[in-house]
Amino acid sequence: KKNARNVSREAVAFNCKRPVKQIRSVGDVSQLPQDSYGLPIFPNFPLVDAIVPPNILLQMTVSEGHKGAVDQLDDIRQQLPEKDKEKQMMVFVVPYENIKKFKYQSNLGSIKQFMLCPDQVIDTKKRKR
């Protein structure tokens, strides 16, 4: 079903309670266990902030759009355990106040794009440990 912005609404669900596995390079993506949460250790890792195998690329952003190393997207997608590109997805994690302003990226080719707004955002500076 399409909304006023001509965007389909589909539910995306995944379990975030997974062991964190560090990613050093795009090649490491293929080595991620299915039940893991892949977290790049370098802040300049291309395009994504996390990977949830077998098919989810996560990009956290507070801006209205995100420009990243798009030229690396095909390389990352080839390393995902899910080889069916129709099942691969890019999920932008966006704060609630930016939902209406956020623009899906036109330069990501055929990958399905989703926007996720967390129910609750925790300020890590105030969080009790």
C-alpha positions in Angstrom: 0.0 0.0 0.0 1.4 3.4 -1.0 1.2 6.5 1.2 1.0 10.2 0.1 4.7 10.2 -0.6 4.3 7.3 -3.0 6.3 5.0 -0.6 5.2 1.5 0.2 4.7 0.6 3.8 6.0 -2.8 4.8 6.9 -4.2 8.2 10.5 -5.1 8.8 11.4 -7.0 12.0 14.7 -8.4 13.3 16.1 -9.4 16.6 18.8 -7.0 17.9 19.7 -9.2 20.8 22.6 -10.7 19.0 26.3 -11.1 19.8 28.4 -8.2 18.3 31.0 -9.3 15.8 33.5 -6.7 14.6 33.9 -5.9 10.9 37.3 -4.6 9.7 36.6 -4.7 6.0 33.9 -5.4 3.4 35.3 -8.9 3.0 34.6 -9.6 6.7 30.8 -9.4 6.0 30.8 -12.8 4.4 32.2 -14.3 7.7 29.5 -13.0 9.9 27.6 -15.7 11.7 23.8 -15.7 11.0 22.9 -14.8 14.6 25.3 -11.9 14.9 25.2 -8.1 14.7 28.1 -6.9 12.5 29.6 -3.7 13.8 32.4 -1.9 11.8 35.3 -0.9 13.9 36.3 2.0 11.7 34.2 5.1 11.5 34.8 5.4 7.8 33.5 2.0 6.9 31.7 2.4 3.6 28.0 3.3 3.6 26.7 1.2 6.6 26.9 1.5 10.3 25.9 -2.1 11.1 24.9 -5.4 9.4 22.3 -7.9 10.6 22.8 -11.1 8.7 21.6 -12.5 6.5 20.2 -9.5 4.6 20.0 -6.2 6.5 22.2 -3.2 6.1 21.7 -0.5 8.8 22.5 3.2 8.4 21.9 5.4 11.4 21.4 9.0 10.5 20.0 12.3 11.9 20.1 14.1 8.6 17.3 14.3 6.0 19.2 12.0 3.8 22.5 10.1 3.8 25.4 10.2 1.4 27.9 7.5 1.9 30.4 5.4 -0.1 27.7 4.3 -2.5 30.3 2.9 -4.9 30.9 0.1 -2.3 27.3 -1.0 -2.0 27.5 -3.7 -4.7 30.7 -5.1 -3.0 28.9 -5.2 0.4 25.8 -6.8 -1.1 27.9 -9.6 -2.7 29.3 -10.4 0.7 25.9 -10.8 2.5 24.9 -14.4 3.3 21.6 -13.8 1.6 22.4 -13.9 -2.1 18.9 -13.2 -3.4 19.2 -9.4 -4.0 15.4 -9.1 -3.8 15.6 -10.0 -0.1 18.5 -7.7 0.8 17.5 -4.3 2.4 18.9 -1.0 3.5 17.3 0.2 6.7 17.8 3.9 7.7 17.4 4.4 11.4 16.0 7.9 11.8 14.9 9.9 14.9 11.2 10.5 15.1 11.5 14.2 14.6 13.1 13.6 11.2 10.6 11.1 9.7 8.7 13.6 7.6 11.9 15.2 6.3 13.8 12.1 5.5 14.4 11.3 1.8 15.1 7.8 0.5 18.3 7.7 -1.5 17.9 7.6 -5.3 21.5 6.5 -5.8 21.3 3.1 -4.2 20.2 1.1 -7.2 17.7 -1.7 -6.7 18.1 -2.4 -3.0 14.9 -2.1 -1.0 15.0 0.9 1.3 13.2 1.1 4.7 13.1 3.7 7.4 13.0 2.6 11.1 12.2 4.9 13.9 13.2 3.5 17.3 10.5 3.6 20.0 13.0 5.0 22.5 16.3 6.7 22.0 18.7 6.4 25.0 21.1 9.2 25.7 24.2 7.3 26.4 25.6 10.1 28.6 22.6 9.8 30.9 22.2 6.0 30.8 22.9 4.1 34.1 25.4 1.3 33.9 
